[in-house]
Amino acid sequence: MCIVVVVLCALLLVVLCVLLLVALCVLLVVLCVLLLVVCVLLLVVLCVLLLFVLCVLLLAVLCVFLLVVLCVLLLVVLCVLLLVVLCVLLVVLCVLLLVVLCVLLLVVLCVLLVVLCVLLLVVLYVLLLVVLCVLLLVVLCVMLLVVLRVMLLVVLRVLLLVVLRVLLLVVLCVLLSSYVYLLYYVCIAVFTLDAGLLARSQYPEGPATGHLDTGFSWFPCA
């Protein structure tokens, strides 16, 4: 009996599991269907939105095109009007220019004659200035050469004097140094001689310690 009960329980569990699996599969299928419906609805909404946007863009493009056409037409009309006005102005300006040119030609001829006269005078003046400048440059070059020569002679003389003085100073320094050394050695000799004489006067026969009297200092006898 226990085995039968266990088998029945196992069968019940299996049936319950199968039912749960079936329920889960049904739920999954329902969810998939719902997702598909939602996706389809989203696609439809997107398509509607795209169509609306396209319509709006088409309307905007048409409006812009109309505005551009109107602007072009206005520009063409304005250009035609401007051309007409310009043509009239050009005709008037041409007439005025002809008159002005005639007057200017007369004035220019007079001015050219005056300018030619002035240019001739200026050329003559410039030639005179050039000649004077050349003469001045020549004189300046000669003066510079003379001054440079004199300066070179003066500099050479000064350098010779400086060198001679330096040589004299060097010779005097050498002579003075040799004279000082001679005086130093003479003083040393005199002081040594005086010391020897004093010692000899005090000890005429020499000390009793076995030293030899040399007249300058006491040296031990060999």
FENMOQUI-V21102 format. One record per residue. N is the residue number from 1. RES is the residue in three letters. PHI is phi in whole degrees, -180 to 180 (* if undefined). OMEGA is omega in degrees with one decimal (NA if undefined). D_CENTER is the distance of its C-alpha to the mean C-alpha in Angstrom with 1 decimal. Layout:
n=N res=RES phi=PHI omega=OMEGA d_center=D_CENTER
n=N res=RES phi=PHI omega=OMEGA d_center=D_CENTER
This chain:
n=1 res=MET phi=* omega=179.2 d_center=108.2
n=2 res=CYS phi=-62 omega=-178.9 d_center=105.1
n=3 res=ILE phi=-66 omega=-179.4 d_center=103.8
n=4 res=VAL phi=-66 omega=179.6 d_center=104.5
n=5 res=VAL phi=-63 omega=179.6 d_center=102.7
n=6 res=VAL phi=-64 omega=-179.4 d_center=99.7
n=7 res=VAL phi=-65 omega=179.0 d_center=99.6
n=8 res=LEU phi=-64 omega=178.2 d_center=99.9
n=9 res=CYS phi=-61 omega=-179.4 d_center=97.1
n=10 res=ALA phi=-64 omega=179.1 d_center=94.9
n=11 res=LEU phi=-64 omega=178.6 d_center=95.8
n=12 res=LEU phi=-63 omega=178.9 d_center=95.0
n=13 res=LEU phi=-63 omega=179.6 d_center=91.6
n=14 res=VAL phi=-64 omega=-179.7 d_center=90.9
n=15 res=VAL phi=-64 omega=178.4 d_center=91.9
n=16 res=LEU phi=-62 omega=178.9 d_center=89.8
n=17 res=CYS phi=-63 omega=-179.8 d_center=86.8
n=18 res=VAL phi=-64 omega=179.8 d_center=87.4
n=19 res=LEU phi=-65 omega=178.0 d_center=87.7
n=20 res=LEU phi=-62 omega=178.5 d_center=84.5
n=21 res=LEU phi=-63 omega=179.5 d_center=82.7
n=22 res=VAL phi=-64 omega=179.5 d_center=84.2
n=23 res=ALA phi=-63 omega=177.8 d_center=83.1
n=24 res=LEU phi=-63 omega=178.8 d_center=79.6
n=25 res=CYS phi=-63 omega=179.7 d_center=79.5
n=26 res=VAL phi=-63 omega=178.2 d_center=80.8
n=27 res=LEU phi=-61 omega=178.3 d_center=78.2
n=28 res=LEU phi=-61 omega=179.1 d_center=75.5
n=29 res=VAL phi=-63 omega=179.6 d_center=76.8
n=30 res=VAL phi=-64 omega=178.6 d_center=77.0
n=31 res=LEU phi=-62 omega=178.0 d_center=73.4
n=32 res=CYS phi=-61 omega=179.9 d_center=72.2
n=33 res=VAL phi=-63 omega=178.3 d_center=74.1
n=34 res=LEU phi=-61 omega=177.9 d_center=72.6
n=35 res=LEU phi=-61 omega=178.1 d_center=69.1
n=36 res=LEU phi=-63 omega=179.4 d_center=69.9
n=37 res=VAL phi=-64 omega=179.4 d_center=71.2
n=38 res=VAL phi=-61 omega=178.9 d_center=68.1
n=39 res=CYS phi=-61 omega=179.9 d_center=65.9
n=40 res=VAL phi=-64 omega=178.2 d_center=67.9
n=41 res=LEU phi=-62 omega=177.9 d_center=67.7
n=42 res=LEU phi=-61 omega=178.3 d_center=64.0
n=43 res=LEU phi=-61 omega=179.9 d_center=63.7
n=44 res=VAL phi=-64 omega=179.5 d_center=65.9
n=45 res=VAL phi=-63 omega=178.7 d_center=63.9
n=46 res=LEU phi=-62 omega=178.4 d_center=60.7
n=47 res=CYS phi=-62 omega=179.2 d_center=62.3
n=48 res=VAL phi=-63 omega=178.6 d_center=63.6
n=49 res=LEU phi=-62 omega=178.3 d_center=60.1
n=50 res=LEU phi=-61 omega=178.8 d_center=58.5
n=51 res=LEU phi=-63 omega=178.9 d_center=61.2
n=52 res=PHE phi=-63 omega=178.8 d_center=60.6
n=53 res=VAL phi=-63 omega=178.3 d_center=56.8
n=54 res=LEU phi=-62 omega=178.5 d_center=57.4
n=55 res=CYS phi=-65 omega=179.1 d_center=59.8
n=56 res=VAL phi=-62 omega=178.8 d_center=57.4
n=57 res=LEU phi=-62 omega=178.2 d_center=54.7
n=58 res=LEU phi=-62 omega=177.8 d_center=57.1
n=59 res=LEU phi=-62 omega=179.0 d_center=58.1
n=60 res=ALA phi=-63 omega=178.7 d_center=54.5
n=61 res=VAL phi=-62 omega=178.7 d_center=53.8
n=62 res=LEU phi=-64 omega=178.7 d_center=56.9
n=63 res=CYS phi=-64 omega=179.1 d_center=56.0
n=64 res=VAL phi=-63 omega=179.1 d_center=52.5
n=65 res=PHE phi=-61 omega=178.7 d_center=54.1
n=66 res=LEU phi=-64 omega=178.5 d_center=56.5
n=67 res=LEU phi=-62 omega=179.0 d_center=53.9
n=68 res=VAL phi=-63 omega=179.5 d_center=51.8
n=69 res=VAL phi=-63 omega=179.2 d_center=55.0
n=70 res=LEU phi=-64 omega=178.6 d_center=55.8
n=71 res=CYS phi=-63 omega=179.1 d_center=52.3
n=72 res=VAL phi=-64 omega=178.6 d_center=52.6
n=73 res=LEU phi=-63 omega=177.8 d_center=56.0
n=74 res=LEU phi=-62 omega=178.8 d_center=54.8
n=75 res=LEU phi=-63 omega=179.1 d_center=51.9
n=76 res=VAL phi=-63 omega=179.4 d_center=54.3
n=77 res=VAL phi=-63 omega=179.3 d_center=56.7
n=78 res=LEU phi=-63 omega=178.4 d_center=53.9
n=79 res=CYS phi=-63 omega=179.5 d_center=52.7
n=80 res=VAL phi=-64 omega=178.7 d_center=56.2
n=81 res=LEU phi=-64 omega=178.9 d_center=56.7
n=82 res=LEU phi=-63 omega=178.2 d_center=53.4
n=83 res=LEU phi=-62 omega=178.9 d_center=54.4
n=84 res=VAL phi=-63 omega=-179.4 d_center=57.7
n=85 res=VAL phi=-63 omega=179.5 d_center=56.2
n=86 res=LEU phi=-64 omega=178.4 d_center=53.7
n=87 res=CYS phi=-62 omega=178.5 d_center=56.4
n=88 res=VAL phi=-63 omega=179.7 d_center=58.4
n=89 res=LEU phi=-63 omega=178.6 d_center=55.4
n=90 res=LEU phi=-63 omega=178.6 d_center=54.7
n=91 res=VAL phi=-62 omega=-179.9 d_center=58.2
n=92 res=VAL phi=-62 omega=-179.5 d_center=58.1
n=93 res=LEU phi=-64 omega=178.5 d_center=54.8
n=94 res=CYS phi=-62 omega=179.0 d_center=56.1
n=95 res=VAL phi=-63 omega=179.8 d_center=59.1
n=96 res=LEU phi=-63 omega=179.4 d_center=57.0
n=97 res=LEU phi=-65 omega=177.4 d_center=54.6
n=98 res=LEU phi=-61 omega=179.1 d_center=57.5
n=99 res=VAL phi=-64 omega=-178.6 d_center=58.7
n=100 res=VAL phi=-64 omega=179.8 d_center=55.4
n=101 res=LEU phi=-64 omega=178.0 d_center=54.8
n=102 res=CYS phi=-61 omega=179.0 d_center=58.1
n=103 res=VAL phi=-64 omega=-178.9 d_center=57.3
n=104 res=LEU phi=-64 omega=178.3 d_center=53.8
n=105 res=LEU phi=-61 omega=178.1 d_center=55.3
n=106 res=LEU phi=-63 omega=-179.9 d_center=57.6
n=107 res=VAL phi=-64 omega=-178.6 d_center=55.0
n=108 res=VAL phi=-64 omega=177.9 d_center=52.6
n=109 res=LEU phi=-61 omega=178.2 d_center=55.4
n=110 res=CYS phi=-64 omega=-179.6 d_center=56.1
n=111 res=VAL phi=-64 omega=179.6 d_center=52.4
n=112 res=LEU phi=-62 omega=177.6 d_center=52.1
n=113 res=LEU phi=-61 omega=178.8 d_center=55.0
n=114 res=VAL phi=-64 omega=-178.6 d_center=53.6
n=115 res=VAL phi=-64 omega=178.2 d_center=50.2
n=116 res=LEU phi=-62 omega=177.9 d_center=51.8
n=117 res=CYS phi=-63 omega=180.0 d_center=53.7
n=118 res=VAL phi=-64 omega=179.9 d_center=50.6
n=119 res=LEU phi=-64 omega=177.6 d_center=48.6
n=120 res=LEU phi=-61 omega=177.7 d_center=51.4
n=121 res=LEU phi=-63 omega=179.8 d_center=51.4
n=122 res=VAL phi=-64 omega=179.5 d_center=47.6
n=123 res=VAL phi=-62 omega=178.1 d_center=47.8
n=124 res=LEU phi=-62 omega=179.6 d_center=50.6
n=125 res=TYR phi=-64 omega=179.2 d_center=48.7
n=126 res=VAL phi=-65 omega=178.2 d_center=45.5
n=127 res=LEU phi=-62 omega=177.3 d_center=47.7
n=128 res=LEU phi=-63 omega=178.7 d_center=49.2
n=129 res=LEU phi=-64 omega=179.5 d_center=45.8
n=130 res=VAL phi=-64 omega=179.3 d_center=44.6
n=131 res=VAL phi=-61 omega=179.1 d_center=47.8
n=132 res=LEU phi=-64 omega=178.7 d_center=47.4
n=133 res=CYS phi=-64 omega=179.0 d_center=43.8
n=134 res=VAL phi=-63 omega=178.2 d_center=44.8
n=135 res=LEU phi=-62 omega=177.7 d_center=47.7
n=136 res=LEU phi=-63 omega=178.3 d_center=45.5
n=137 res=LEU phi=-63 omega=179.2 d_center=43.0
n=138 res=VAL phi=-63 omega=179.9 d_center=45.9
n=139 res=VAL phi=-62 omega=179.3 d_center=47.3
n=140 res=LEU phi=-63 omega=178.6 d_center=44.0
n=141 res=CYS phi=-62 omega=179.3 d_center=43.6
n=142 res=VAL phi=-63 omega=179.7 d_center=47.1
n=143 res=MET phi=-64 omega=177.9 d_center=46.7
n=144 res=LEU phi=-63 omega=178.1 d_center=43.5
n=145 res=LEU phi=-61 omega=179.6 d_center=45.3
n=146 res=VAL phi=-64 omega=-179.2 d_center=48.2
n=147 res=VAL phi=-63 omega=178.5 d_center=46.0
n=148 res=LEU phi=-63 omega=179.2 d_center=44.1
n=149 res=ARG phi=-64 omega=179.6 d_center=47.4
n=150 res=VAL phi=-63 omega=-180.0 d_center=48.8
n=151 res=MET phi=-64 omega=177.9 d_center=45.7
n=152 res=LEU phi=-62 omega=178.6 d_center=45.9
n=153 res=LEU phi=-63 omega=-179.8 d_center=49.6
n=154 res=VAL phi=-64 omega=179.7 d_center=49.0
n=155 res=VAL phi=-62 omega=178.9 d_center=46.3
n=156 res=LEU phi=-63 omega=178.8 d_center=48.6
n=157 res=ARG phi=-64 omega=179.2 d_center=51.4
n=158 res=VAL phi=-62 omega=178.7 d_center=49.5
n=159 res=LEU phi=-61 omega=178.9 d_center=48.2
n=160 res=LEU phi=-63 omega=178.5 d_center=51.8
n=161 res=LEU phi=-63 omega=-180.0 d_center=53.0
n=162 res=VAL phi=-63 omega=-179.5 d_center=50.4
n=163 res=VAL phi=-64 omega=179.3 d_center=51.2
n=164 res=LEU phi=-63 omega=179.0 d_center=55.0
n=165 res=ARG phi=-65 omega=178.3 d_center=54.6
n=166 res=VAL phi=-63 omega=178.8 d_center=52.6
n=167 res=LEU phi=-62 omega=177.8 d_center=55.3
n=168 res=LEU phi=-62 omega=178.2 d_center=58.0
n=169 res=LEU phi=-62 omega=179.6 d_center=56.4
n=170 res=VAL phi=-63 omega=-179.9 d_center=56.1
n=171 res=VAL phi=-63 omega=178.9 d_center=59.7
n=172 res=LEU phi=-63 omega=177.9 d_center=60.8
n=173 res=CYS phi=-62 omega=179.8 d_center=59.0
n=174 res=VAL phi=-63 omega=179.5 d_center=60.6
n=175 res=LEU phi=-63 omega=179.8 d_center=64.0
n=176 res=LEU phi=-64 omega=179.5 d_center=63.7
n=177 res=SER phi=-65 omega=178.5 d_center=62.7
n=178 res=SER phi=-65 omega=178.8 d_center=65.6
n=179 res=TYR phi=-65 omega=178.8 d_center=67.9
n=180 res=VAL phi=-63 omega=178.5 d_center=66.8
n=181 res=TYR phi=-62 omega=178.6 d_center=67.4
n=182 res=LEU phi=-62 omega=177.6 d_center=70.8
n=183 res=LEU phi=-62 omega=179.4 d_center=71.7
n=184 res=TYR phi=-61 omega=-178.5 d_center=70.6
n=185 res=TYR phi=-67 omega=177.8 d_center=72.8
n=186 res=VAL phi=-64 omega=178.5 d_center=75.7
n=187 res=CYS phi=-61 omega=178.6 d_center=75.5
n=188 res=ILE phi=-61 omega=180.0 d_center=75.5
n=189 res=ALA phi=-64 omega=-179.7 d_center=78.5
n=190 res=VAL phi=-65 omega=179.1 d_center=80.4
n=191 res=PHE phi=-63 omega=179.1 d_center=79.8
n=192 res=THR phi=-67 omega=179.5 d_center=81.0
n=193 res=LEU phi=-65 omega=178.1 d_center=84.0
n=194 res=ASP phi=-63 omega=179.3 d_center=84.9
n=195 res=ALA phi=-65 omega=178.6 d_center=84.6
n=196 res=GLY phi=-66 omega=179.0 d_center=86.9
n=197 res=LEU phi=-64 omega=177.5 d_center=89.4
n=198 res=LEU phi=-62 omega=-179.9 d_center=89.5
n=199 res=ALA phi=-66 omega=-179.1 d_center=90.1
n=200 res=ARG phi=-69 omega=178.5 d_center=92.8
n=201 res=SER phi=-69 omega=178.4 d_center=94.5
n=202 res=GLN phi=-77 omega=179.8 d_center=94.6
n=203 res=TYR phi=-124 omega=-176.9 d_center=95.7
n=204 res=PRO phi=-69 omega=-178.6 d_center=97.5
n=205 res=GLU phi=-99 omega=-179.6 d_center=98.9
n=206 res=GLY phi=90 omega=179.4 d_center=95.8
n=207 res=PRO phi=-72 omega=-177.5 d_center=95.4
n=208 res=ALA phi=-88 omega=-176.3 d_center=97.6
n=209 res=THR phi=-100 omega=177.7 d_center=94.8
n=210 res=GLY phi=85 omega=176.8 d_center=94.9
n=211 res=HIS phi=-105 omega=-178.5 d_center=92.1
n=212 res=LEU phi=-103 omega=179.0 d_center=92.3
n=213 res=ASP phi=-83 omega=180.0 d_center=91.9
n=214 res=THR phi=-101 omega=-177.7 d_center=89.5
n=215 res=GLY phi=96 omega=-179.8 d_center=89.2
n=216 res=PHE phi=-110 omega=179.2 d_center=85.5
n=217 res=SER phi=-158 omega=-179.6 d_center=85.4
n=218 res=TRP phi=-94 omega=177.1 d_center=87.4
n=219 res=PHE phi=-116 omega=179.3 d_center=86.8
n=220 res=PRO phi=-67 omega=179.7 d_center=88.7
n=221 res=CYS phi=-74 omega=179.1 d_center=91.5
n=222 res=ALA phi=-82 omega=NA d_center=91.3
